[in-house]
Amino acid sequence: MGEYKKGFEAGLAAGRAADGAAEWRPIETAPPDELLLLGWWQKWPELHWEETVALARSMRGGWRHGCATHWQKRPPPPPPNY
């Protein structure tokens, strides 16, 4: 796994730990037109958990994310590094 991906996953884990309210919710309850952390179980090439930041659904276009089964709010960004 690349260093970038390791850092990204570590950041997600830290954000979840800092936010005690972060929990996976059913995709049917996701708010429309808001960037969220989406997740789903991928079966190929072997069973593994996938995550992405995207819209779960749009009221403007009437579409839904095709794979996501769960969602949660994105963690807050780290403070800027000036």
Backbone torsions as a table, in degrees:
resi	resn	phi	psi	omega
1	MET	NA	136.4	-178.3
2	GLY	-70.1	159.6	-179.6
3	GLU	-61.6	-37.4	179.4
4	TYR	-60.8	-47.3	-178.2
5	LYS	-65.1	-39.1	177.3
6	LYS	-60.2	-45.1	179.1
7	GLY	-64.1	-40.3	179.2
8	PHE	-62.2	-47.4	-179.4
9	GLU	-65.8	-37.2	177.2
10	ALA	-64.1	-40.5	177.8
11	GLY	-63.6	-41.7	177.0
12	LEU	-62.0	-45.3	-179.8
13	ALA	-62.4	-42.4	179.5
14	ALA	-63.9	-41.6	178.8
15	GLY	-64.1	-39.6	178.4
16	ARG	-66.8	-40.5	-179.2
17	ALA	-66.4	-37.1	-178.6
18	ALA	-72.2	-25.9	-178.3
19	ASP	-107.5	94.3	-177.6
20	GLY	-60.1	-19.6	-178.1
21	ALA	-84.6	-8.0	-177.9
22	ALA	-68.3	121.7	176.5
23	GLU	-153.1	152.0	179.3
24	TRP	-75.4	133.5	-179.8
25	ARG	-121.7	154.7	178.8
26	PRO	-60.6	141.8	-175.8
27	ILE	-60.6	-26.7	-179.7
28	GLU	-63.9	-19.7	-179.0
29	THR	-96.7	3.5	-176.7
30	ALA	-69.1	137.3	176.4
31	PRO	-70.7	145.5	179.8
32	PRO	-77.1	156.1	171.8
33	ASP	54.5	39.8	177.5
34	GLU	-137.6	132.6	176.9
35	LEU	-68.6	126.1	-176.3
36	LEU	-133.0	164.2	170.7
37	LEU	-86.9	116.2	-177.9
38	LEU	-107.8	146.7	179.3
39	GLY	-143.0	156.1	177.9
40	TRP	-164.3	157.7	175.0
41	TRP	-85.7	123.6	177.7
42	GLN	-98.6	134.5	-175.9
43	LYS	-95.1	-16.2	-175.4
44	TRP	-120.7	139.8	0.3
45	PRO	-78.9	-16.9	172.0
46	GLU	-146.4	162.0	-177.4
47	LEU	-63.0	122.6	177.3
48	HIS	-155.6	158.1	-179.5
49	TRP	-87.2	131.7	178.1
50	GLU	-113.4	146.0	175.7
51	GLU	-137.7	148.8	174.3
52	THR	-153.8	160.0	172.5
53	VAL	-102.6	120.6	-176.8
54	ALA	-166.5	176.9	171.4
55	LEU	-77.9	136.5	175.2
56	ALA	-77.6	-36.9	179.0
57	ARG	-161.0	163.0	-179.2
58	SER	-129.3	131.8	175.2
59	MET	-79.7	-22.6	-178.0
60	ARG	-75.6	-43.4	-177.0
61	GLY	-102.8	-10.6	178.1
62	GLY	70.1	30.2	-178.9
63	TRP	-116.4	164.5	176.8
64	ARG	-127.6	152.0	174.1
65	HIS	-62.2	133.0	-172.0
66	GLY	-74.1	-25.9	-173.8
67	CYS	-109.5	-31.2	-170.4
68	ALA	-60.6	136.5	175.6
69	THR	-117.1	-14.8	-177.9
70	HIS	-143.5	160.4	179.9
71	TRP	-148.6	162.7	168.6
72	GLN	-157.4	161.8	177.9
73	LYS	-63.5	148.6	176.4
74	ARG	-73.4	146.2	176.0
75	PRO	-69.7	156.2	178.3
76	PRO	-67.6	152.3	179.4
77	PRO	-72.1	160.4	176.1
78	PRO	-71.0	162.7	177.8
79	PRO	-64.0	151.6	-179.8
80	PRO	-64.1	151.1	-179.6
81	ASN	-107.3	92.1	-176.5
82	TYR	-87.1	NA	NA
